Amino acid sequence: MKKILIVLGMTLFPLALFAQVPGKYQCSIDELTRRIEILHEPGVTVPCEVHYFKDTEMPGEVQVLWSASTEEGYCEAKAAELVQKLEDMGWTCWVPSSGADEAADDTGALTPAEDIEIPESDTPEIN
């Protein structure tokens, strides 16, 4: 019985983390702003993409850092890791509560990306 509870806990714990991860983050340090957004088609979790914006230095430009075609939770996990990395570097990150907190949304509708997944060892430069 104890083994079943441990396995069940190990299975459900990551799902609980993903359930708490929102689809948009905004981060700032000094006068710099970053935005991280998880995009996917309405009603589905894959395919998905993690978009990264440097709103103060490159307004309107987007970097697609990660994408997934089949692995549910991949984009949410990668976005959460990036937010944590930024916070570890001294950035202050939050979930925007209204359109007033966000930069203009210049992301169009997501079209499914090719079946590409970035290996875990690939970490994009986030300066």
The first five atom37 places (N, CA, C, CB, O) and aatype in JSON, in Angstrom:
{
  "aatype": [12, 11, 11, 9, 10, 9, 19, 10, 7, 12, 16, 10, 13, 14, 10, 0, 10, 13, 0, 5, 19, 14, 7, 11, 18, 5, 4, 15, 9, 3, 6, 10, 16, 1, 1, 9, 6, 9, 10, 8, 6, 14, 7, 19, 16, 19, 14, 4, 6, 19, 8, 18, 13, 11, 3, 16, 6, 12, 14, 7, 6, 19, 5, 19, 10, 17, 15, 0, 15, 16, 6, 6, 7, 18, 4, 6, 0, 11, 0, 0, 6, 10, 19, 5, 11, 10, 6, 3, 12, 7, 17, 16, 4, 17, 19, 14, 15, 15, 7, 0, 3, 6, 0, 0, 3, 3, 16, 7, 0, 10, 16, 14, 0, 6, 3, 9, 6, 9, 14, 6, 15, 3, 16, 14, 6, 9, 2],
  "atom_mask": [
    [1, 1, 1, 1, 1],
    [1, 1, 1, 1, 1],
    [1, 1, 1, 1, 1],
    [1, 1, 1, 1, 1],
    [1, 1, 1, 1, 1],
    [1, 1, 1, 1, 1],
    [1, 1, 1, 1, 1],
    [1, 1, 1, 1, 1],
    [1, 1, 1, 0, 1],
    [1, 1, 1, 1, 1],
    [1, 1, 1, 1, 1],
    [1, 1, 1, 1, 1],
    [1, 1, 1, 1, 1],
    [1, 1, 1, 1, 1],
    [1, 1, 1, 1, 1],
    [1, 1, 1, 1, 1],
    [1, 1, 1, 1, 1],
    [1, 1, 1, 1, 1],
    [1, 1, 1, 1, 1],
    [1, 1, 1, 1, 1],
    [1, 1, 1, 1, 1],
    [1, 1, 1, 1, 1],
    [1, 1, 1, 0, 1],
    [1, 1, 1, 1, 1],
    [1, 1, 1, 1, 1],
    [1, 1, 1, 1, 1],
    [1, 1, 1, 1, 1],
    [1, 1, 1, 1, 1],
    [1, 1, 1, 1, 1],
    [1, 1, 1, 1, 1],
    [1, 1, 1, 1, 1],
    [1, 1, 1, 1, 1],
    [1, 1, 1, 1, 1],
    [1, 1, 1, 1, 1],
    [1, 1, 1, 1, 1],
    [1, 1, 1, 1, 1],
    [1, 1, 1, 1, 1],
    [1, 1, 1, 1, 1],
    [1, 1, 1, 1, 1],
    [1, 1, 1, 1, 1],
    [1, 1, 1, 1, 1],
    [1, 1, 1, 1, 1],
    [1, 1, 1, 0, 1],
    [1, 1, 1, 1, 1],
    [1, 1, 1, 1, 1],
    [1, 1, 1, 1, 1],
    [1, 1, 1, 1, 1],
    [1, 1, 1, 1, 1],
    [1, 1, 1, 1, 1],
    [1, 1, 1, 1, 1],
    [1, 1, 1, 1, 1],
    [1, 1, 1, 1, 1],
    [1, 1, 1, 1, 1],
    [1, 1, 1, 1, 1],
    [1, 1, 1, 1, 1],
    [1, 1, 1, 1, 1],
    [1, 1, 1, 1, 1],
    [1, 1, 1, 1, 1],
    [1, 1, 1, 1, 1],
    [1, 1, 1, 0, 1],
    [1, 1, 1, 1, 1],
    [1, 1, 1, 1, 1],
    [1, 1, 1, 1, 1],
    [1, 1, 1, 1, 1],
    [1, 1, 1, 1, 1],
    [1, 1, 1, 1, 1],
    [1, 1, 1, 1, 1],
    [1, 1, 1, 1, 1],
    [1, 1, 1, 1, 1],
    [1, 1, 1, 1, 1],
    [1, 1, 1, 1, 1],
    [1, 1, 1, 1, 1],
    [1, 1, 1, 0, 1],
    [1, 1, 1, 1, 1],
    [1, 1, 1, 1, 1],
    [1, 1, 1, 1, 1],
    [1, 1, 1, 1, 1],
    [1, 1, 1, 1, 1],
    [1, 1, 1, 1, 1],
    [1, 1, 1, 1, 1],
    [1, 1, 1, 1, 1],
    [1, 1, 1, 1, 1],
    [1, 1, 1, 1, 1],
    [1, 1, 1, 1, 1],
    [1, 1, 1, 1, 1],
    [1, 1, 1, 1, 1],
    [1, 1, 1, 1, 1],
    [1, 1, 1, 1, 1],
    [1, 1, 1, 1, 1],
    [1, 1, 1, 0, 1],
    [1, 1, 1, 1, 1],
    [1, 1, 1, 1, 1],
    [1, 1, 1, 1, 1],
    [1, 1, 1, 1, 1],
    [1, 1, 1, 1, 1],
    [1, 1, 1, 1, 1],
    [1, 1, 1, 1, 1],
    [1, 1, 1, 1, 1],
    [1, 1, 1, 0, 1],
    [1, 1, 1, 1, 1],
    [1, 1, 1, 1, 1],
    [1, 1, 1, 1, 1],
    [1, 1, 1, 1, 1],
    [1, 1, 1, 1, 1],
    [1, 1, 1, 1, 1],
    [1, 1, 1, 1, 1],
    [1, 1, 1, 1, 1],
    [1, 1, 1, 0, 1],
    [1, 1, 1, 1, 1],
    [1, 1, 1, 1, 1],
    [1, 1, 1, 1, 1],
    [1, 1, 1, 1, 1],
    [1, 1, 1, 1, 1],
    [1, 1, 1, 1, 1],
    [1, 1, 1, 1, 1],
    [1, 1, 1, 1, 1],
    [1, 1, 1, 1, 1],
    [1, 1, 1, 1, 1],
    [1, 1, 1, 1, 1],
    [1, 1, 1, 1, 1],
    [1, 1, 1, 1, 1],
    [1, 1, 1, 1, 1],
    [1, 1, 1, 1, 1],
    [1, 1, 1, 1, 1],
    [1, 1, 1, 1, 1],
    [1, 1, 1, 1, 1],
    [1, 1, 1, 1, 1]
  ],
  "atom_positions": [
    [[0.83, -1.19, 0.0], [0.0, 0.0, 0.0], [0.87, 1.26, 0.0], [-0.94, 0.0, 1.21], [0.58, 2.23, -0.7]],
    [[1.94, 1.23, 0.8], [2.83, 2.38, 0.88], [3.47, 2.66, -0.48], [3.91, 2.15, 1.95], [3.61, 3.82, -0.87]],
    [[3.87, 1.6, -1.21], [4.47, 1.76, -2.52], [3.49, 2.39, -3.5], [4.96, 0.42, -3.06], [3.87, 3.22, -4.33]],
    [[2.24, 1.99, -3.41], [1.22, 2.54, -4.3], [1.07, 4.03, -4.05], [-0.13, 1.81, -4.1], [0.96, 4.81, -5.0]],
    [[1.05, 4.45, -2.79], [0.92, 5.86, -2.46], [2.11, 6.67, -2.95], [0.75, 6.04, -0.96], [1.96, 7.8, -3.42]],
    [[3.31, 6.09, -2.82], [4.5, 6.79, -3.29], [4.46, 6.96, -4.81], [5.78, 6.02, -2.88], [4.73, 8.05, -5.32]],
    [[4.12, 5.9, -5.52], [4.04, 5.98, -6.98], [2.94, 6.95, -7.4], [3.77, 4.58, -7.59], [3.14, 7.75, -8.32]],
    [[1.8, 6.9, -6.74], [0.7, 7.81, -7.04], [1.12, 9.26, -6.79], [-0.53, 7.46, -6.21], [0.81, 10.14, -7.6]],
    [[1.8, 9.5, -5.68], [2.27, 10.85, -5.37], [3.27, 11.35, -6.39], [0.0, 0.0, 0.0], [3.23, 12.52, -6.78]],
    [[4.18, 10.48, -6.83], [5.19, 10.87, -7.82], [4.53, 11.15, -9.16], [6.25, 9.77, -7.97], [5.04, 11.96, -9.94]],
    [[3.42, 10.51, -9.45], [2.71, 10.72, -10.7], [1.9, 12.0, -10.67], [1.8, 9.54, -11.0], [1.9, 12.76, -11.64]],
    [[1.21, 12.25, -9.58], [0.32, 13.4, -9.49], [1.04, 14.7, -9.18], [-0.73, 13.15, -8.45], [0.56, 15.76, -9.58]],
    [[2.17, 14.67, -8.48], [2.88, 15.89, -8.09], [3.27, 16.73, -9.3], [4.11, 15.54, -7.3], [3.0, 17.94, -9.3]],
    [[3.9, 16.15, -10.33], [4.23, 16.98, -11.5], [2.98, 17.56, -12.18], [5.03, 16.17, -12.52], [3.02, 18.68, -12.67]],
    [[1.88, 16.81, -12.2], [0.65, 17.31, -12.8], [0.13, 18.51, -12.02], [-0.41, 16.21, -12.85], [-0.39, 19.46, -12.61]],
    [[0.26, 18.47, -10.7], [-0.19, 19.6, -9.88], [0.66, 20.84, -10.18], [-0.1, 19.24, -8.38], [0.14, 21.95, -10.21]],
    [[1.95, 20.64, -10.4], [2.81, 21.77, -10.74], [2.4, 22.39, -12.07], [4.27, 21.33, -10.8], [2.32, 23.61, -12.18]],
    [[2.14, 21.55, -13.08], [1.75, 22.06, -14.38], [0.42, 22.78, -14.3], [1.68, 20.92, -15.4], [0.21, 23.78, -14.99]],
    [[-0.49, 22.29, -13.48], [-1.8, 22.91, -13.37], [-1.69, 24.33, -12.82], [-2.71, 22.07, -12.47], [-2.55, 25.16, -13.1]],
    [[-0.64, 24.62, -12.06], [-0.47, 25.93, -11.49], [0.3, 26.89, -12.4], [0.23, 25.81, -10.17], [0.39, 28.08, -12.11]],
    [[0.84, 26.39, -13.46], [1.65, 27.22, -14.36], [0.75, 27.93, -15.35], [2.71, 26.38, -15.1], [0.09, 27.27, -16.15]],
    [[0.69, 29.26, -15.31], [-0.14, 30.0, -16.25], [0.5, 30.04, -17.63], [-0.4, 31.41, -15.75], [1.62, 29.58, -17.82]],
    [[-0.22, 30.61, -18.59], [0.28, 30.66, -19.95], [1.1, 31.88, -20.28], [0.0, 0.0, 0.0], [1.72, 31.94, -21.34]],
    [[1.13, 32.88, -19.37], [1.89, 34.1, -19.65], [2.62, 34.56, -18.39], [0.96, 35.22, -20.16], [2.1, 34.46, -17.27]],
    [[3.83, 35.06, -18.61], [4.63, 35.64, -17.53], [5.2, 36.95, -18.03], [5.76, 34.66, -17.06], [5.4, 37.13, -19.23]],
    [[5.46, 37.85, -17.12], [6.19, 39.07, -17.45], [7.29, 39.21, -16.4], [5.24, 40.35, -17.48], [7.05, 38.96, -15.22]],
    [[8.48, 39.61, -16.83], [9.62, 39.75, -15.92], [10.29, 41.1, -16.2], [10.64, 38.57, -16.1], [10.29, 41.59, -17.32]],
    [[10.86, 41.68, -15.15], [11.59, 42.93, -15.33], [12.76, 43.01, -14.37], [10.66, 44.14, -15.14], [12.77, 42.41, -13.3]],
    [[13.75, 43.77, -14.8], [14.89, 44.13, -13.97], [15.36, 45.48, -14.48], [16.05, 43.03, -14.04], [15.54, 45.67, -15.68]],
    [[15.54, 46.41, -13.58], [15.88, 47.78, -13.98], [14.84, 48.26, -14.99], [17.33, 47.86, -14.58], [13.64, 48.26, -14.7]],
    [[15.29, 48.68, -16.16], [14.37, 49.18, -17.18], [14.06, 48.14, -18.26], [14.94, 50.43, -17.83], [13.44, 48.47, -19.27]],
    [[14.49, 46.89, -18.06], [14.31, 45.85, -19.06], [13.06, 45.03, -18.76], [15.54, 44.94, -19.12], [12.7, 44.81, -17.61]],
    [[12.4, 44.59, -19.83], [11.19, 43.78, -19.7], [11.32, 42.55, -20.58], [9.93, 44.59, -20.08], [11.81, 42.61, -21.7]],
    [[10.87, 41.42, -20.04], [10.8, 40.16, -20.79], [9.38, 39.62, -20.66], [11.85, 39.13, -20.26], [8.71, 39.83, -19.65]],
    [[8.94, 38.93, -21.69], [7.63, 38.3, -21.67], [7.78, 36.87, -22.17], [6.6, 39.1, -22.52], [8.47, 36.62, -23.16]],
    [[7.14, 35.94, -21.49], [7.17, 34.53, -21.86], [5.73, 34.09, -22.02], [7.93, 33.64, -20.78], [4.91, 34.3, -21.12]],
    [[5.42, 33.49, -23.16], [4.06, 33.05, -23.41], [4.06, 31.63, -23.95], [3.35, 33.99, -24.39], [4.89, 31.26, -24.78]],
    [[3.11, 30.84, -23.46], [2.9, 29.48, -23.96], [1.7, 29.56, -24.9], [2.66, 28.44, -22.79], [0.61, 29.95, -24.5]],
    [[1.91, 29.17, -26.15], [0.84, 29.23, -27.13], [0.47, 27.83, -27.6], [1.25, 30.09, -28.33], [1.34, 26.98, -27.83]],
    [[-0.81, 27.61, -27.73], [-1.32, 26.36, -28.3], [-2.71, 26.62, -28.86], [-1.36, 25.22, -27.22], [-3.33, 27.64, -28.57]],
    [[-3.18, 25.7, -29.66], [-4.51, 25.82, -30.24], [-5.54, 25.74, -29.12], [-4.75, 24.72, -31.3], [-5.33, 25.03, -28.14]],
    [[-6.65, 26.45, -29.25], [-7.69, 26.41, -28.22], [-8.2, 24.98, -27.98], [-8.87, 27.31, -28.61], [-8.49, 24.25, -28.93]],
    [[-8.29, 24.61, -26.72], [-8.85, 23.32, -26.35], [-7.89, 22.15, -26.36], [0.0, 0.0, 0.0], [-8.27, 21.03, -26.02]],
    [[-6.63, 22.38, -26.74], [-5.64, 21.3, -26.74], [-4.35, 21.79, -26.08], [-5.36, 20.8, -28.19], [-4.11, 23.0, -26.02]],
    [[-3.54, 20.87, -25.59], [-2.28, 21.26, -24.95], [-1.08, 21.06, -25.86], [-2.09, 20.47, -23.67], [-0.02, 21.65, -25.61]],
    [[-1.22, 20.25, -26.9], [-0.17, 20.1, -27.9], [-0.83, 20.13, -29.27], [0.64, 18.78, -27.7], [-1.96, 19.64, -29.41]],
    [[-0.18, 20.67, -30.26], [1.16, 21.23, -30.23], [1.19, 22.54, -29.44], [1.68, 21.45, -31.65], [0.17, 23.2, -29.25]],
    [[2.41, 22.88, -29.0], [2.58, 24.11, -28.24], [3.94, 24.72, -28.57], [2.45, 23.85, -26.73], [4.83, 24.06, -29.1]],
    [[4.07, 26.01, -28.23], [5.33, 26.71, -28.39], [5.52, 27.64, -27.2], [5.38, 27.5, -29.72], [4.55, 28.17, -26.66]],
    [[6.78, 27.85, -26.81], [7.12, 28.84, -25.79], [7.76, 30.01, -26.52], [8.09, 28.24, -24.69], [8.81, 29.88, -27.14]],
    [[7.09, 31.16, -26.44], [7.57, 32.38, -27.09], [8.21, 33.29, -26.05], [6.41, 33.12, -27.82], [7.74, 33.39, -24.92]],
    [[9.31, 33.94, -26.46], [10.09, 34.8, -25.58], [10.24, 36.17, -26.25], [11.5, 34.18, -25.26], [10.67, 36.27, -27.39]],
    [[9.87, 37.21, -25.52], [9.9, 38.57, -26.05], [10.84, 39.42, -25.22], [8.49, 39.18, -26.07], [10.82, 39.36, -23.99]],
    [[11.68, 40.21, -25.88], [12.49, 41.23, -25.23], [11.84, 42.56, -25.59], [14.02, 41.17, -25.69], [12.3, 43.27, -26.49]],
    [[10.77, 42.88, -24.87], [9.92, 44.01, -25.25], [10.64, 45.35, -25.26], [8.76, 44.1, -24.33], [10.32, 46.2, -26.1]],
    [[11.59, 45.58, -24.37], [12.25, 46.88, -24.34], [13.33, 47.01, -25.4], [12.86, 47.12, -22.97], [13.5, 48.1, -25.97]],
    [[14.06, 45.96, -25.69], [15.15, 46.04, -26.67], [14.71, 45.73, -28.1], [16.27, 45.11, -26.28], [15.22, 46.33, -29.04]],
    [[13.8, 44.8, -28.26], [13.37, 44.36, -29.6], [11.85, 44.27, -29.65], [14.01, 42.99, -29.96], [11.3, 43.17, -29.76]],
    [[11.16, 45.4, -29.58], [9.69, 45.36, -29.59], [9.14, 44.67, -30.84], [9.12, 46.78, -29.5], [9.6, 44.92, -31.95]],
    [[8.16, 43.82, -30.62], [7.52, 43.14, -31.75], [8.24, 41.91, -32.25], [0.0, 0.0, 0.0], [7.68, 41.17, -33.07]],
    [[9.45, 41.65, -31.78], [10.18, 40.47, -32.22], [9.96, 39.34, -31.23], [11.69, 40.77, -32.38], [9.88, 39.57, -30.03]],
    [[9.87, 38.13, -31.74], [9.62, 36.96, -30.9], [10.67, 35.89, -31.19], [8.19, 36.42, -31.12], [11.09, 35.71, -32.33]],
    [[11.06, 35.18, -30.14], [11.92, 34.01, -30.28], [11.09, 32.81, -29.84], [13.26, 34.14, -29.43], [10.48, 32.83, -28.77]],
    [[11.07, 31.77, -30.66], [10.42, 30.52, -30.26], [11.51, 29.67, -29.63], [9.71, 29.79, -31.49], [12.39, 29.15, -30.33]],
    [[11.45, 29.52, -28.3], [12.51, 28.81, -27.59], [12.31, 27.29, -27.61], [12.57, 29.28, -26.16], [13.27, 26.54, -27.79]],
    [[11.07, 26.86, -27.42], [10.78, 25.43, -27.4], [9.44, 25.18, -28.05], [10.8, 24.87, -25.97], [8.57, 26.05, -28.08]],
    [[9.28, 23.96, -28.58], [7.98, 23.53, -29.09], [7.85, 22.04, -28.88], [7.81, 23.9, -30.6], [8.84, 21.32, -28.75]],
    [[6.62, 21.59, -28.84], [6.35, 20.17, -28.7], [5.13, 19.82, -29.54], [6.12, 19.78, -27.2], [4.19, 20.61, -29.65]],
    [[5.15, 18.64, -30.12], [4.03, 18.18, -30.92], [3.22, 17.1, -30.22], [4.52, 17.67, -32.25], [2.03, 16.93, -30.49]],
    [[3.87, 16.36, -29.32], [3.17, 15.23, -28.7], [3.28, 15.19, -27.18], [3.7, 13.97, -29.26], [2.42, 14.59, -26.53]],
    [[4.29, 15.79, -26.6], [4.52, 15.67, -25.15], [3.77, 16.74, -24.38], [6.02, 15.76, -24.85], [4.18, 17.9, -24.34]],
    [[2.66, 16.34, -23.75], [1.88, 17.28, -22.96], [2.67, 17.74, -21.75], [0.56, 16.64, -22.52], [3.37, 16.95, -21.12]],
    [[2.55, 19.03, -21.42], [3.24, 19.6, -20.27], [4.65, 20.07, -20.56], [0.0, 0.0, 0.0], [5.26, 20.73, -19.72]],
    [[5.19, 19.75, -21.73], [6.56, 20.12, -22.06], [6.74, 21.64, -22.09], [6.96, 19.51, -23.42], [7.67, 22.16, -21.49]],
    [[5.86, 22.33, -22.79], [5.99, 23.79, -22.91], [5.8, 24.46, -21.55], [4.97, 24.35, -23.92], [6.51, 25.41, -21.23]],
    [[4.85, 23.98, -20.76], [4.63, 24.55, -19.44], [5.85, 24.37, -18.54], [3.39, 23.92, -18.79], [6.23, 25.28, -17.81]],
    [[6.45, 23.2, -18.6], [7.64, 22.93, -17.78], [8.82, 23.8, -18.22], [8.03, 21.45, -17.87], [9.53, 24.35, -17.37]],
    [[9.04, 23.94, -19.52], [10.16, 24.74, -20.02], [9.96, 26.21, -19.68], [10.33, 24.55, -21.54], [10.92, 26.9, -19.32]],
    [[8.73, 26.72, -19.8], [8.45, 28.11, -19.45], [8.71, 28.35, -17.96], [6.99, 28.49, -19.81], [9.3, 29.35, -17.58]],
    [[8.26, 27.42, -17.12], [8.48, 27.55, -15.67], [9.97, 27.52, -15.35], [7.75, 26.42, -14.91], [10.42, 28.27, -14.48]],
    [[10.74, 26.69, -16.03], [12.19, 26.64, -15.82], [12.84, 27.97, -16.21], [12.82, 25.48, -16.64], [13.73, 28.46, -15.51]],
    [[12.39, 28.55, -17.31], [12.95, 29.83, -17.76], [12.62, 30.94, -16.76], [12.4, 30.19, -19.15], [13.48, 31.76, -16.44]],
    [[11.39, 30.97, -16.26], [11.01, 31.97, -15.27], [11.89, 31.82, -14.03], [9.51, 31.84, -14.9], [12.37, 32.81, -13.48]],
    [[12.1, 30.57, -13.58], [12.94, 30.35, -12.41], [14.37, 30.81, -12.66], [12.92, 28.88, -12.02], [15.01, 31.39, -11.78]],
    [[14.88, 30.54, -13.87], [16.25, 30.96, -14.21], [16.36, 32.49, -14.18], [16.65, 30.43, -15.61], [17.34, 33.03, -13.65]],
    [[15.37, 33.17, -14.74], [15.39, 34.64, -14.71], [15.34, 35.15, -13.27], [14.21, 35.2, -15.51], [16.09, 36.06, -12.92]],
    [[14.47, 34.57, -12.44], [14.38, 35.0, -11.05], [15.69, 34.74, -10.3], [13.22, 34.27, -10.34], [16.1, 35.55, -9.47]],
    [[16.35, 33.62, -10.6], [17.64, 33.32, -9.98], [18.7, 34.36, -10.38], [18.1, 31.91, -10.38], [19.66, 34.58, -9.65]],
    [[18.5, 34.99, -11.54], [19.43, 36.01, -12.03], [19.06, 37.41, -11.52], [19.46, 36.01, -13.56], [19.72, 38.38, -11.87]],
    [[18.0, 37.5, -10.7], [17.63, 38.79, -10.13], [16.42, 39.47, -10.75], [0.0, 0.0, 0.0], [16.02, 40.54, -10.3]],
    [[15.82, 38.86, -11.76], [14.63, 39.41, -12.38], [13.44, 39.21, -11.45], [14.37, 38.76, -13.76], [13.41, 38.27, -10.65]],
    [[12.45, 40.1, -11.55], [11.19, 39.95, -10.84], [10.15, 39.53, -11.86], [10.77, 41.27, -10.1], [9.92, 40.23, -12.84]],
    [[9.52, 38.35, -11.64], [8.55, 37.82, -12.59], [7.18, 37.69, -11.94], [9.01, 36.46, -13.15], [7.07, 37.44, -10.74]],
    [[6.15, 37.87, -12.74], [4.78, 37.75, -12.26], [3.88, 37.32, -13.4], [4.29, 39.07, -11.64], [4.26, 37.36, -14.57]],
    [[2.67, 36.91, -13.03], [1.64, 36.58, -14.0], [0.81, 37.84, -14.18], [0.76, 35.35, -13.53], [0.2, 38.32, -13.22]],
    [[0.77, 38.39, -15.38], [-0.02, 39.61, -15.6], [-1.49, 39.37, -15.25], [0.1, 40.09, -17.07], [-2.07, 38.36, -15.65]],
    [[-2.08, 40.3, -14.5], [-3.46, 40.12, -14.07], [-4.46, 40.74, -15.02], [-3.65, 40.7, -12.72], [-5.64, 40.38, -15.01]],
    [[-4.0, 41.67, -15.85], [-4.9, 42.3, -16.82], [-4.11, 42.77, -18.01], [-5.67, 43.48, -16.18], [-2.88, 42.78, -17.99]],
    [[-4.8, 43.15, -19.05], [-4.14, 43.65, -20.26], [-3.29, 44.87, -19.99], [0.0, 0.0, 0.0], [-2.36, 45.15, -20.75]],
    [[-3.58, 45.62, -18.91], [-2.81, 46.82, -18.6], [-1.38, 46.5, -18.2], [-3.48, 47.61, -17.49], [-0.48, 47.32, -18.37]],
    [[-1.16, 45.29, -17.65], [0.17, 44.89, -17.2], [1.02, 44.34, -18.33], [0.06, 43.86, -16.11], [2.24, 44.23, -18.19]],
    [[0.41, 43.99, -19.44], [1.12, 43.32, -20.51], [1.5, 44.28, -21.62], [0.29, 42.19, -21.06], [0.86, 45.31, -21.83]],
    [[2.55, 43.93, -22.33], [2.88, 44.66, -23.55], [1.84, 44.27, -24.59], [4.34, 44.36, -24.05], [1.14, 43.27, -24.43]],
    [[1.75, 45.03, -25.65], [0.78, 44.72, -26.69], [1.0, 43.31, -27.2], [0.86, 45.73, -27.85], [2.13, 42.91, -27.46]],
    [[-0.08, 42.57, -27.35], [0.02, 41.19, -27.8], [0.13, 41.18, -29.31], [-1.21, 40.35, -27.33], [-0.85, 41.4, -30.02]],
    [[1.34, 40.93, -29.79], [1.56, 40.92, -31.22], [1.77, 39.5, -31.73], [2.75, 41.79, -31.58], [2.37, 39.29, -32.78]],
    [[1.28, 38.52, -30.98], [1.39, 37.14, -31.41], [0.15, 36.78, -32.2], [1.57, 36.19, -30.21], [-0.97, 37.03, -31.76]],
    [[0.35, 36.2, -33.35], [-0.78, 35.76, -34.15], [-1.23, 34.37, -33.71], [0.0, 0.0, 0.0], [-0.74, 33.84, -32.71]],
    [[-2.13, 33.82, -34.44], [-2.59, 32.47, -34.12], [-1.43, 31.51, -34.36], [-3.84, 32.07, -34.97], [-0.68, 31.66, -35.31]],
    [[-1.31, 30.55, -33.5], [-0.24, 29.56, -33.6], [-0.59, 28.55, -34.66], [0.0, 28.87, -32.25], [-1.68, 27.96, -34.65]],
    [[0.32, 28.35, -35.57], [0.15, 27.27, -36.52], [1.04, 26.13, -36.04], [0.5, 27.71, -38.0], [2.15, 26.38, -35.59]],
    [[0.57, 24.91, -36.14], [1.36, 23.79, -35.62], [2.77, 23.78, -36.22], [0.66, 22.46, -35.91], [2.95, 23.88, -37.43]],
    [[3.75, 23.65, -35.34], [5.14, 23.61, -35.77], [5.48, 22.21, -36.26], [6.1, 24.03, -34.62], [4.73, 21.26, -36.05]],
    [[6.61, 22.1, -36.92], [7.07, 20.79, -37.32], [7.32, 19.94, -36.08], [8.35, 20.89, -38.18], [7.43, 20.47, -34.98]],
    [[7.4, 18.66, -36.26], [7.59, 17.74, -35.15], [9.03, 17.85, -34.65], [7.25, 16.29, -35.57], [9.86, 16.97, -34.91]],
    [[9.32, 18.92, -33.91], [10.67, 19.2, -33.41], [10.6, 19.35, -31.91], [11.27, 20.46, -34.07], [9.73, 20.06, -31.4]],
    [[11.5, 18.7, -31.22], [11.61, 18.93, -29.79], [13.06, 19.26, -29.49], [11.12, 17.68, -28.97], [13.97, 18.59, -29.98]],
    [[13.28, 20.28, -28.69], [14.61, 20.71, -28.33], [15.12, 19.83, -27.21], [14.63, 22.21, -27.92], [14.42, 19.66, -26.21]],
    [[16.32, 19.25, -27.33], [16.86, 18.42, -26.25], [16.98, 19.22, -24.96], [18.22, 17.84, -26.64], [17.18, 20.43, -24.99]],
    [[16.87, 18.53, -23.83], [16.95, 19.16, -22.52], [18.24, 19.95, -22.33], [16.82, 18.12, -21.43], [18.26, 20.94, -21.61]],
    [[19.34, 19.51, -22.98], [20.63, 20.16, -22.78], [20.73, 21.5, -23.5], [21.74, 19.26, -23.24], [21.63, 22.29, -23.21]],
    [[19.82, 21.76, -24.45], [19.85, 23.03, -25.17], [19.19, 24.1, -24.34], [19.16, 22.91, -26.55], [17.98, 24.05, -24.11]],
    [[19.96, 25.07, -23.88], [19.42, 26.18, -23.12], [19.7, 27.45, -23.9], [20.03, 26.25, -21.69], [20.85, 27.81, -24.12]],
    [[18.63, 28.14, -24.32], [18.85, 29.36, -25.11], [19.44, 30.47, -24.26], [17.53, 29.83, -25.75], [19.28, 30.51, -23.04]],
    [[20.12, 31.36, -24.95], [20.66, 32.54, -24.27], [19.51, 33.48, -23.97], [21.75, 33.25, -25.14], [18.7, 33.78, -24.85]],
    [[19.42, 33.97, -22.73], [18.27, 34.78, -22.35], [18.67, 36.17, -21.89], [17.5, 34.1, -21.26], [17.94, 36.8, -21.14]],
    [[19.8, 36.64, -22.33], [20.24, 37.98, -21.93], [19.3, 39.03, -22.43], [21.63, 38.27, -22.43], [19.51, 40.22, -22.19]]
  ]
}
